[in-house]
Amino acid sequence: MELAELQASIAATYGDRDAGRGIAPTVAWLCEEVGELAQAARKGTPEQQLHELGDVIAWVASLAHQLGLSLDEAAQRYAAGCPVCDTQPCSC
């Protein structure tokens, strides 16, 4: 699945509810999911890690939609490698 497709799917599924909740609560939910991903990365099974990674991706897509931003454009920042030193692998 392409990032734009994912973002559109999340917007179609959760967009109205998430927009009604607002940006600040969406960021709070995203932070909670990042915490759950951190815990799964340290102590979870690969299945739990994959589940939490998916949740984080979904909340990032929801936030991008609410902000009117494109995940594809955001990811483009890293297309050539490190956005700081512009190399791959990073030489910073």
Residue frames as qw, qx, qy, qz and C-alpha x, y, z in Angstrom:
[[0.000, 0.889, 0.458, 0.000, 0.00, 0.00, 0.00],
 [0.374, 0.462, -0.021, 0.804, 1.26, 3.47, -0.87],
 [0.192, -0.218, -0.500, 0.816, 1.32, 6.15, 1.80],
 [0.299, 0.001, -0.137, -0.945, -1.32, 8.25, 0.02],
 [0.590, -0.218, -0.673, -0.390, -3.62, 5.22, -0.13],
 [0.457, -0.274, -0.717, 0.449, -3.10, 4.56, 3.56],
 [0.019, -0.140, -0.266, 0.954, -3.78, 8.19, 4.44],
 [0.450, -0.085, -0.363, -0.811, -6.97, 8.16, 2.34],
 [0.596, -0.245, -0.757, -0.107, -8.12, 4.91, 3.94],
 [0.328, -0.266, -0.615, 0.665, -7.53, 6.20, 7.47],
 [0.156, 0.072, 0.035, -0.984, -9.32, 9.46, 6.59],
 [0.537, -0.158, -0.542, -0.627, -12.30, 7.56, 5.18],
 [0.605, -0.268, -0.743, 0.100, -12.47, 5.23, 8.18],
 [0.484, -0.505, -0.485, 0.525, -11.70, 7.58, 11.07],
 [0.288, 0.309, 0.109, 0.900, -11.50, 11.08, 9.60],
 [0.326, -0.663, -0.267, -0.619, -14.76, 12.55, 10.89],
 [0.753, -0.592, -0.280, 0.066, -14.35, 11.10, 14.37],
 [0.686, -0.159, -0.103, 0.703, -10.70, 12.13, 14.64],
 [0.157, 0.438, 0.145, 0.873, -11.39, 15.63, 13.28],
 [0.491, -0.707, -0.295, -0.415, -14.17, 16.01, 15.84],
 [0.783, -0.458, -0.224, 0.355, -11.72, 15.03, 18.54],
 [0.031, 0.989, -0.142, -0.021, -9.21, 17.63, 17.33],
 [0.596, 0.610, -0.449, 0.268, -5.49, 17.87, 16.76],
 [0.167, -0.604, 0.623, -0.468, -4.32, 18.05, 20.38],
 [0.806, -0.189, 0.454, -0.330, -6.20, 14.89, 21.43],
 [0.904, 0.413, -0.113, -0.010, -4.98, 13.13, 18.28],
 [0.330, 0.664, -0.570, 0.354, -1.40, 13.97, 19.23],
 [0.492, -0.451, 0.592, -0.452, -2.10, 12.61, 22.72],
 [0.949, 0.092, 0.217, -0.211, -3.41, 9.33, 21.25],
 [0.717, 0.593, -0.331, 0.157, -0.36, 9.15, 18.98],
 [0.009, -0.651, 0.633, -0.419, 1.95, 9.63, 21.96],
 [0.752, -0.250, 0.478, -0.378, 0.15, 6.87, 23.84],
 [0.948, 0.311, 0.033, -0.062, 0.58, 4.53, 20.89],
 [0.452, 0.687, -0.495, 0.280, 4.28, 5.41, 20.62],
 [0.369, -0.530, 0.634, -0.424, 4.62, 4.45, 24.28],
 [0.904, 0.007, 0.346, -0.253, 2.91, 1.13, 23.61],
 [0.800, 0.552, -0.219, 0.087, 5.23, 0.57, 20.65],
 [0.097, 0.702, -0.612, 0.352, 8.25, 1.30, 22.84],
 [0.637, -0.333, 0.590, -0.367, 7.08, -1.22, 25.38],
 [0.941, 0.261, 0.169, -0.135, 6.43, -3.83, 22.67],
 [0.571, 0.700, -0.399, 0.159, 9.85, -3.17, 21.13],
 [0.116, -0.607, 0.691, -0.376, 11.50, -3.85, 24.48],
 [0.367, -0.163, 0.842, -0.360, 9.43, -6.78, 25.76],
 [0.743, 0.310, 0.227, -0.547, 6.84, -7.78, 23.18],
 [0.699, 0.123, 0.664, 0.234, 6.56, -10.49, 20.60],
 [0.170, -0.051, 0.528, 0.830, 7.02, -9.69, 16.91],
 [0.064, -0.583, -0.740, -0.330, 3.22, -9.88, 16.57],
 [0.263, -0.812, -0.385, 0.352, 2.74, -7.29, 19.34],
 [0.311, -0.439, 0.227, 0.812, 5.42, -5.08, 17.82],
 [0.115, 0.217, 0.674, 0.697, 3.76, -5.25, 14.41],
 [0.150, -0.733, -0.662, -0.052, 0.37, -4.44, 15.95],
 [0.289, -0.780, -0.190, 0.521, 1.69, -1.38, 17.78],
 [0.290, -0.220, 0.429, 0.827, 3.69, -0.22, 14.76],
 [0.045, 0.468, 0.719, 0.513, 0.48, -0.34, 12.72],
 [0.220, -0.820, -0.498, 0.177, -1.34, 1.71, 15.37],
 [0.316, -0.596, 0.082, 0.734, 1.39, 4.38, 15.31],
 [0.202, 0.051, 0.605, 0.769, 1.28, 4.54, 11.52],
 [0.051, -0.654, -0.707, -0.265, -2.52, 4.92, 11.59],
 [0.261, -0.834, -0.313, 0.372, -2.39, 7.77, 14.11],
 [0.306, -0.390, 0.311, 0.811, 0.35, 9.53, 12.11],
 [0.113, 0.305, 0.701, 0.634, -1.84, 9.22, 9.01],
 [0.156, -0.787, -0.597, -0.002, -4.81, 10.63, 10.91],
 [0.316, -0.718, -0.074, 0.616, -2.76, 13.55, 12.20],
 [0.269, -0.120, 0.503, 0.812, -1.39, 14.29, 8.72],
 [0.020, 0.553, 0.716, 0.426, -4.95, 14.33, 7.36],
 [0.240, -0.840, -0.434, 0.222, -6.13, 16.73, 10.08],
 [0.333, -0.617, 0.147, 0.697, -3.17, 19.01, 9.40],
 [0.590, 0.769, 0.082, -0.233, -3.87, 18.93, 5.66],
 [0.058, -0.712, 0.657, 0.240, -0.45, 17.46, 4.98],
 [0.874, 0.317, -0.305, -0.208, 0.69, 14.61, 2.76],
 [0.815, -0.424, 0.380, 0.107, 2.51, 11.59, 4.16],
 [0.817, 0.403, 0.188, 0.366, 4.08, 11.15, 0.73],
 [0.242, 0.861, -0.130, 0.428, 5.51, 14.67, 0.88],
 [0.535, -0.757, 0.335, -0.167, 6.72, 14.16, 4.45],
 [0.908, -0.146, 0.343, 0.191, 8.46, 10.90, 3.53],
 [0.656, 0.694, 0.022, 0.296, 10.08, 12.56, 0.51],
 [0.199, -0.916, 0.325, -0.127, 12.36, 14.39, 2.95],
 [0.618, -0.476, 0.623, 0.055, 14.22, 11.10, 3.44],
 [0.872, 0.464, 0.109, -0.108, 14.18, 9.87, -0.19],
 [0.556, 0.706, -0.381, 0.215, 17.83, 10.72, -0.86],
 [0.658, 0.007, -0.571, 0.492, 19.05, 9.48, 2.52],
 [0.375, -0.500, -0.449, 0.639, 19.83, 11.60, 5.54],
 [0.161, 0.891, 0.345, 0.248, 18.10, 15.00, 5.23],
 [0.380, -0.874, 0.111, 0.282, 20.93, 16.65, 7.19],
 [0.352, -0.551, 0.577, 0.489, 23.99, 15.45, 5.31],
 [0.681, 0.549, -0.119, -0.470, 22.13, 14.25, 2.18],
 [0.260, 0.448, -0.846, -0.123, 23.98, 10.94, 2.08],
 [0.928, -0.138, 0.076, -0.337, 23.09, 7.29, 2.35],
 [0.541, -0.585, -0.568, 0.209, 24.24, 5.87, 4.72],
 [0.201, -0.969, -0.071, -0.122, 24.28, 8.88, 7.02],
 [0.687, 0.239, -0.280, 0.626, 27.68, 10.45, 7.57],
 [0.253, -0.825, 0.041, -0.503, 26.64, 12.98, 10.25]]
